[in-house]
């Protein structure tokens, strides 16, 4: 599938539901890439967008090359995927220029792509690939988080195969200075589709949630000690990622998740724990009118000091075989109404307007106006949604 850049198209905007924000959309590229990230690629003080084959330089967001990505079928529709399950910016080699860590779907290898620096970026050079690790598993997704508190993030790999362990890779360098990583098994009781990171039990430490439940962060030696599995939050086919946030502001973190390959977005309200410490949960429906809420984010879009849920329809997540796969792509944000005790939906991009999601939703002020904008990438293209505030 050939990539098409649409960065010169004028922004298009529409009004959302009453009281909602207005977003203008810009299509930056048409290709099936599903990963995106935000970082200052060229060190000019502005946040740029990285999305698969290209990065987009602010403020014009003109596409510049990063790498070639092969098209794969994954056993579904022919060549319906790019072999990219996410873009993760990090200065791997410590030269002061942000690089990209990425992997495929069925491939077990994780690669890092070296930022070519000022002259290379200006000349449009592609980023040199380097094998970082063989993760020894088929990767639904992975994320970067500082597991051991040393200021350097670990790569935590999530496999959709439920029996596979939860594994973290600690970044380091060889004697020759080559970036590498060492493998640590955090959870031996399995993994499964979907992941989240956050403090479930209120002890101040970030736990890791996946398809089989939540793994409790040990108080000491988190890379050397096994993490205890709590199965009460086991979710089948959850979003990747889903969220650990205090929805109702009662001091306990709740879960917000969607069915990544079916209909339904939900929040699980955390109640008081049982005497033995087991967490308790009550499920609440948010929306079941659209399917494939495979990724989501939480950010304060309207500046009221409280976060909103941002999520939308992943396009052809299983090559068109998921329920509702042929329905129009859409993107929404949901504001928590504390008085009514429910979420209120607002439209960012309505069904059929072309904006869908993939594996990552990024929220940041990309236009330097003080309002957080949204970048998404999916099989309908890479999009910038510019937050214009209330109409």
N, C-alpha and C positions, 0 to 999 in steps of 0.2 A: 504494500500500500504506500503510495507516494505521500510525502509530507507536504502540506500546503500551509504557507504562512499567510495569516490574515491580519497582521498587525496594523495595517494602514486603514482598516475599516473604521468608520466613525463609531464612537460608543453609542449603544442603544440602551434606553432606560424605560422602565415602566413603574407605575405606582404599585405598592404592595397593599395589603389589607389596611383598613383604617388604623392610624397610629403607628404604622410601621415605617421602616427605613426605605429609601429609594437607592437602587443600585444601577449603575451603568455597566454594560458588559462589553468586553473587548475579546475577540477571538485572536489568540496569538499564533496558533498552529493547529492544523488538522492532521492528526495521525492517531494510532491506537495506543499511544503511551499512557500509562496510568499512574506514574509517579511524579511528584513535584515537591519542591522545597523552596525556602526563602533564605538568602544569605547575601552578604556584600561580596560578590565575586571579584570585582575589580578594584576594591579598596578605595572607592571614591566617596564613601560615607553614605551611600544610598543602598537600600535593599533591592536586590535583583531576584528574579525567578529562575530556578533551575527545574527543568522538566524533561527528563529523558535525553533525547538527542541534542537538545539545545539549552542554552541559557539566554535570558532576556534582560538586557541591560536597561535599568531605569535611567532617566524617566520615560524614554520613548518605548522601551521594551522591544527593541529590535532583536530578532533572533541571531544568536551567535552559536557556532557549533561546539558541541561537547564530545559526542561519540556516536558511533553507529550501533544500532541495536537490532538484532535479528528478529524477524517475525516468526512466531511459532503458533501451533494449533492447540496444544495441550489436550488433544483428543476431542476437541469440540469442533467449531467451524474452522475451515482451513485458514491458517495465517491470520487469526482474529486477535492475536495478542502480540505486543512487544515483550521481549524477555526482560522485563523490568518491573519488579514488585515494589519499588520505592527508591527515592533519592534522599540521601542523608548527608548533609554538608558537615565536614569536619576537616581541620588541618592535620591530615594524617602524618605527614613527614616533618611538620614543625617548621616550615619555611616561611610562615606568615601569610600564606595564601590558602584560602579554603578549598579543599578538594571535595570529591563526592564518593561516598561508599554506596554500592548498589549490588543487587543480585537478581537472579531470575526466578522462575517459578519451579520448574522441575530440576533445574541445575542446583547442585549443592554448593557451588563456589560463590564466594563473595569477593568482589573486586573493588579496588579504589582507583579513582581516576585523577591523575595529577593535574592540578591547575597549572597551565603553562606560564603564568605570571604576566606582568604588564605587557611586554612586547608580544608574547604569544597570543594573549587575548586580543590585542589590537590588530594582529595579523589574521585572526580567525583560525588559529591552529586548534586541532582536536586535542583532547586531553589524553595523555598516555595512560593506558590501562596497566594495572599491576594486580596480580593475584594476592589477596590478603589472607584468606583462609578457605579451606574446604570444610564447610559446616557439617558435612556428613548427614544431611537431611534435606528433604524437599521443603523449601521455605515458603510458607504462606506470606510471611512478613518478618521484619525485624525492626528493632528500635535501639536507639542509643540512650543509655542512662548510666549515671555514676553509681554503680552497685556498691562499691567498697568505700566510697567517700574520699577518694584520693585526688579528686578534681579532674580525673580523666574518665570519659565515659566508656562503659563496656558495651559490646554489641550483644544484645539478647535476641536469640533466634526463636521464632515461633513456627512450628510445623503443624499443618492441618491433621497429620496422622496422630491420633490420640495417644497411641502407645509410646511415641517418641518422647525423650526427656526434654525438660526445659534447660537450655544451655546458654551460658554467657561466655563471650570471648573477650579476654583482657588484652588491650592493645599494648604493644611493646616494640622494641627494635632489636634486631640481631646485632652481633658484634661488629658487623660491617655497616650498621646503621640502616638496614633495610626494615621498613615497617612489617610487623608480623603480629600474631595474636595467639594467646594460649587458651585452651578450652577448660571450662569449669562447668560441671553439672550442678545446677541449682536445685532442680526438682526431678526426682526419679519416678514420680507417679504419673507421668504423662504430660501432654500438652493439649493439642486440639485447636480447632478453628476459633480465632478471635483472641484479642489480648487487650489488657489495660494496665496502667501503672498508677498507683496511688495508695494512700494510707487507709486501709480498710478498718483496722481495729483501734485507731486513734493513739498509737504509741509513738508517733512522730517519724516513723520509718516507712518508706514507700514499698508496698507489697506489689507482687506481680500476679495478675489474673489471666487465666486462659480457659480453654474449653473444659478442663476437668475440675476447675475450682480456683481458689486463690491460694497462692504460696506466701507464707508469712516470712517477712524479712528478719533474719536472725539479728539479735542485738550486737553480737560480736562475730568476727570472721565470716562475713557473708559469702565469700568465695570458697571458703574451706568447709563450712558446715552445710548439711542438707537443709533446705527450706521445707517447713512443715506444710503439707497440703490440707486445706480446709475445703471439702467438696460441696458445701452448701451453696456456693455460687456457680456451680457447673452450668454452663450455657451451651446449647447445641447450635453451631453455626452463627455465632455472634459476630458483630462488627469487628473489624480489624483495622484500627483500634476502636474500642468502646471507652467509656469515661467513668472515672471515679471522682464525683463532685458532690458537694452538699447542696442538693437541689432545694430542699425546703428550709434550709438555714436553721436546723435544729442542733447543729454541732456534730452530727454524725454524717460521714460521707455515704452517699448513695451511689447507685450504679445507673448509668444511662446506656442503653444498648439497642441495637436493631438486629433484625434477622438479615444476615448478609446475602442470603440467596432465597429469600421468601418475603412475605408481607409482614410488616409490624415493626414499630419503634416503641420502646417501653422505658419506664424507669422503675427501679427496684428501691423502695424506701427501706432504709436500714432501721430496725427497731432496737430495743434493748437486748443485749446478749443474754443468753441463757446462763445459769449458774456455772456451767462448765466452760464458759467462754465462747460457745458456738454462736456465730452471728445469725440474726434472724432478718427476714426480708418479706416485704409485701409488694406484689407486682401491680403496676399501674400502666394502663395503655396510654400512649401519647398519640399515635397515628397509625392506622393500618390501611390507608387509602392508596399507598404506592409501595413498590417492592424494592428489595436489594439495597438496603441501607448499610453498605459494606464499610464505609468509613464515616467518621464524624469528628467534630472539634467543638471546643467550648471556649468562648471568648466574649468579652464585653463589647458588643458591636455598637450599642447606643449610648455608651458613656454614663450609664446610671450607677456604675459601681458593682453591678451584678452580671454574671456571665449568661450568655445565650447558647443554646444548642444549635450547631450548624451541621446539617447533613443533607444528603440527597441521593438520588437513584444512581447506582453504578450501572453502567451500560454494558449489557452482554457479559455479565460476570462469569457465566458458564457457557459462553458461546451461544446465547439465546435460548438456553434450555431451562432457565429459572422461571418460576411463576411470574407473570407480568412482564416478561422480558421485552415484549414488543410495545409496551406502553411508553409514552413520551418521557424522555429524561427531564429531571426537575431538580431544583435546589431550593431549600427552605432554611429559615431560622425559626427557632421556637423560644419564645420569651416566657419565663416563669411568672405567672400571676399569683403573687403570694396571697392576696385576698380571696381568690377563688380556689386556690390550691390546685392549679392545673397549668399546663402549658398552652400558650396561644401561638398558633402558627402564622408566620408571615412569609410571603413569597419573595425569594431572591431572583429566581428564574422559573417561570411557569412550565408545566408539562408541554413538551413539544417545541420549546424555544431553543433547543440545542445544547443547553448546558447540563451535562451530567457529571458524575464523579467517578473516581477510580479508587486508588489505594490510599491517597493522602489528600487532606484538605488543609490548606495553609492560611493563617490569618495574621496579618501584619499591616502596618501603615506603609503602603507601597507608593503612595502619591504625596507624601509629606504634607498632608493637610490636617493631621491630628486624628483622623478617623481610621479605624482598622478596615482594610480591604481584604478580599478573599481571592486566593488562587487555587484552581482545581485543574486536574488533568484526568481525562478519561477517553473512552473510545469515540466520543464526539469531538475531541480536541482539547487543547489547553486554553483556559479562559482566565481572564482577570475580571473580577467583579468589583467595581469601584464604588465605595460607600459614599453616597452623596448626602447622607443625613435624612432628616424628615422633610417631606415635600413642603 
